Each structure stands twice: as C-alpha cells, then as structure tokens.
C-alpha cells in the first residue's frame, strides 16, 4: 500500500482500492491474510475505524472473509472475480473515450499494435 492520500475520495475507499490493487497484482493471493486493522492504522496514521470500514467493504464484496480471532483473509477466486469486474468496467467506462480519441487522432490498429516503437519517427 502506498501513501499519501488524495482528496478525491474518502480514505477508507482509498484503502479498499489499495487492497484490491494488491489482489489484482497478485501480491495478496487466495488465503493470504490482510494486514491487521491496527497495523494498517498505525502505518498510515489513520483511525482504526477507517481501516475497519475499508475491510468491511471488501467483506461485503465477497473478496475477503473474517476468521474470528485470526483476522481477514482473501477468499478463493477473489482475483478472478476482480479481473472480470475490472475488465467489464474498462470495456464499458474506460474504453469508449479511448476509442473515440484513437479515431479522432486517425490512428489505426496496426500502428497501435506495433510493439517495436509506436512513436518512432514522430516528433513530440
């Protein structure tokens, strides 16, 4: 997890998003324990209730579970479910404006897929 916080959304939401990023990146795998509420609160100098709220959202989304007396753990299949939902979000929210910009700039698929140097020969 990284700091600092931004003002665009509540800190608990940013914490939730950071845990999701760790799951998506494979740094937290199925069955892994999340850092304790107290540890995260101390590390980021936030209220433990803020961390608890972030973790509760992850429970509500069925990405993690609470094991009484043991902590919070990533549920099996959490990464796959997140990948599916992130792909759908990308295709429905992020991709349409990107596609429109590609069209507006007159780029074509062959140019975009050229992995050797897509901007070779162009001036900045």
N, C-alpha and C positions, 0 to 999 in steps of 0.2 A: 504494500500500500504506500502511496505517495502523498505528500503534502505540498503545498498549502491548499487551503480551501478556497473555493471561489464563491462569489455572491449570487450566482445564477440559480442555485437551488439549495435546500436545507442540507446541513452537514450529514444528517442521518442518511439522506438519499445519496450523497456522495460516497459515504462509507459503503452502502449497499452496492453501488456501482463498482466500487473498487474490489469488493469481494467477487462480484460477477466477473470482472476482468481477470481476476486470479484464476477463477474456474475456467473461463474460456481459454486462457493462455496455458492451461494445464499445470499451473503452479499449485493449485488445490485440486486434488483428484477425488474420485469416489471414495468415501470412507474417511477422508482426511478430516482432522479436527480443525475448526476455526480457532484463531487466537481467542483467548478468553476476553470477556467483556472488560474486565478490569485491566488487562494488559493493553488492549487497544485504547481504552480511555486514558490510561497513563501515558502511552506512547504519543498520542496525538493531543493530549491535554484537552480532552472533551469530557463532558458529563457521561457517566456510565449509562444513564437513561437514553442518551443519544445513540450509543452503540447498541443497546438493547432494542431500540426501535428499528434500527437498520437490520439487525439479526432477525427480528420478528417478521419483517417484510420478506426476508429470504425463506423463513419457515412458511409463511402464508403462500409464497410462490412455489412451495414444494421443492425447493432447491437444497435446503438443509433441514436437519431434524435435531431436536433437543433430546439428549440422553441424560435422564435425571442423574445428577451427581457426577456426570462425566464431561458434559459440555455440548457444543454444537458440532455437527458432522455433516459433510457433504453427502447428499443422498445419491445412490446409484442412478446413473443416467442423467444427472444434472447438466453435465456439459453438453450432451447431445440435445437435451430439451432447449438449452440456451442457444446452441448453434442454430437449431431450427427456428426459434423465435427471432433471433438476430438476423438470420437470412431473410425471413419474411419482412421484418421491419426495413431492412436495407432495400429490398426489391420494391416495397410499396411507398417508402418515405424518402430514402436517400437517392435511389437510382433515378427516378424520373427527372429531378432537376439536373443531375449529372448528364443524363442522356440528352436533355434539351441543350445543355451547354456544348456538348460534343457536336451536336447538329449545328448549332449557331456558329461554332468555330470552323465548321467544314472539315472536321476530322473524319477519317474512315477507320474501320475495324483493322485493316492491315497495318495501318500506321500505328494504331494504339497497341497492337499486339507485337510489334517489332521490339523484341527484348534487347537487341544489341545496343541501341542508343536511340530512343524515340525522338530525342530533340537534336540529334546530330545534324549539324549544318545550319541550324536555326540560330538567329541572334536573339539575345534576351531582350 
